[in-house]
Amino acid sequence: MRTIDIISDAICPWCWIGKAHLDAALAELAEDGLSFRIRWRPFQLNPDMPEDGLPRDAYRAAKFGSIERSRHLDAQVAEAGRAAGLDFHHDRIARTPNTVAAHRVIRAAEEEGAQHAVAEALFRAYFQDGRDIGDAATLAELAGEAGMDPAAVADLLEGESLREVVLAEDLAARRAGISGVPSFLMDRHLLFSGAMPGPRMADAFRRAHAI
């Protein structure tokens, strides 16, 4: 079985939209008898983010020049999300978190076959419910809802397990020239970056599978 890797950040809105399009593409490909192993790999949009994160409005105003500009961009994302069947509520988000802990949970979920479900849970919690996915207790609860053992996740986050793995994979992606997410690879070869519509994703995966 061939492998599709999604390089993503848990606070990237286009990554949630990309996941929705990926799910549509995978359903289309399944009708053709094609199935793939799906893996999520880390990328930090904000590698210098403080461990406790920052107030979102202040961070976004500094990044984009004004809060008005930030809200205009949020509105564009929300419109694209609605077209993909997603419900964004940026007004509910109080903080922009450091995402290393979230990536550690997603990485741990691979051993349990729960990565796809955990990624969805974190996207939905952050963008729809405004929950702080930099908070260890919140991450353990969300992971539990996605099929993991919440106590085991809490224990993971109390220590340093998988931190170096996540940071090394993030660095490897940057050294490979990846600067934007979501990026999609098949068998470690970059196919495309961006949240392209499901049918176009399916075509790209179908062509790559045939090689």
N, C-alpha and C positions, 0 to 999 in steps of 0.2 A: 504494500500500500504506500502511495506517495504522500509526502508530508507538505502541508501548507503551514508556514510560520507567519504569524501576524505580529509585527513589531509595533508596539502601541504604548500609550500612556493612559492611565486610568482617569486622568482629568482632561483628556483630549476629546472634545465633542465630536469631531469628525471620525474619531475611532469608534464611538458608539454608533454613529450613522453607518460607518463602514462595516461594523459587525452585522447590523440589520441587513445591509446589502449582501454581505457574505452569506448569511443564513438563506436568503432568497436564491443566491447562486448555487449553494450546496443542494438545496431542494431541487432545483432544475437539473443539476448534474446527476442527482440520485435517480431521476427518471431515465437517464441515459445509462444507468448501471455503474456510474462512477462514484467512488467514495474516497475520502482522504482522511489522513490523520491530521488533526488540527492542534497546533501548539501556539501559545501566546508567549511573546518574548518582550523584555522590558526596554523602555526608552523614557528618559526623563525630559520633558519639555522645559523644566526649570531645575537643572542640576544644582544650582546654587541656592535653592529655596531653603530657608531655615528649617530645622527639624520640626518645629511646631507650626510651620506654615505662616501665612500672613493674611490679614483682613483682605477679602477679595476686592472690594471696591478700591481700596488704596493701591493694591498691587496692580490692578488692571488700569487704573488711571495713570499710574507711573509708566506702565508698559506701553500704553496706546496713546498717551498724551492728554487724555481727558476721560472722565467717566461717561460723557455723552458718546464719545467714540466707542468705548467699550460696550455700551448698551446697544449701539447701532449694530456692532458685530454680533452681539448675542441674538439680536432679532433676526439677523440673516441665518444664523445657525438654527434657531428655533423653526424658521420656515422650512429649511432643508430637512430638519428632523421630522416635522409633520408629514412631509412627503414620503418619508420612510416609515411612518407609523409610530414615531417616537414623540414623547411629550416632555419638552424641556421646560424647566422652571428656574431660570438663572437667578431670579429674584429671591429664591429660597437659599441660595448658597452664601454663607457668611464668610468662609475662609477658603483660600487656595492652599491646599496641603502640600507638604513634601510627600512624594508618592513611593519612596523606597519601601516602606512597610507594606503598602498595597501590592507592589510588585513581588515582595517576598511571599505574600499569601497566594498570589496567582501562581507563582513558581512552585510552591508546595502543593498546590492543587493538581499539578500535573501527575503526580504519583497516584492520585486517587481518581484520575479521569474526570476531574471536575473543573478544569480550567475554563472551559467555555461558559459554564454556568456561573462560576465565580466572577469572571469578567463582566458578564451581563449584570450580575447583582451589584457590583461596584459602580458600573456606569449608571444604572437606574437609581441607585441610592444617592449618588452625587448630583446628577443632572436633573432628576425628577423630584427627589425628596429633599435635596439640599443637605444631606448628611455629611459629616466630616469623616472622609475616608482616610484621613491621616491619624485618626484616633484608634488605638489598639482594641479597645472594647467594642467599638463599632465594627471594626474589621472582623473580629471574632464572631460577632453576632451575624453579620452578613454571610460570612463563610459557612456558618452553621446552617443558615437558610438555604444555601446552595449545595448542601450535602456533605460538608466537611464536619469534623469534630471540633466544635467551638473551643473546648478546653485545650485541645492540642494546638489550635491556632494561637490561643492566648499564650500558651507556653512558648511557642515559636517566637512570638513577638517580644516576649520578655528577655530573650537572649539575642544573639547575633546570627543565628542560623540563617543561611542563604543570603545574607547581606552582601558578602563579597561576590557571590555568584551573580546576583542581580547587577551589581556595579560593574563587574567584568563584562557581562553581556551587553549592558548599556554602552560601555566604552567600545566594545568590539563592533557594535552597529555603527557608531560614529566613525570609527577608523575605516569601516567598509564603505563610507561615503553616504550613509543614510542620514539625512538631516530633517526629514519630515515624516510624520506618521498620520494615518496608518500606512505601513509598507507591507507588501505581501510577497513572500518568497515561496517557491516550490523547490523542495530538495536543496535548500540553501542558496538558490539562485533568485535574485531579485526580479520579480515580474513587473510590478508597478507600485506606485505610491498614490495615495488618495482614495477617497470614498466613492469610487465610480459605481454607477448603477449595477444592480444584480445581474442583468443579462450580459452586460459587458464583462463583468467579473467572470461569469460562467464561460464566456467565449475565451477569455485569456487562460483560464485554468484548463479548459478543454484542449486548446492548442498546445500548451506546455505539457500536458499529459501525453499527447500523441508523439512527442519528440523522443 
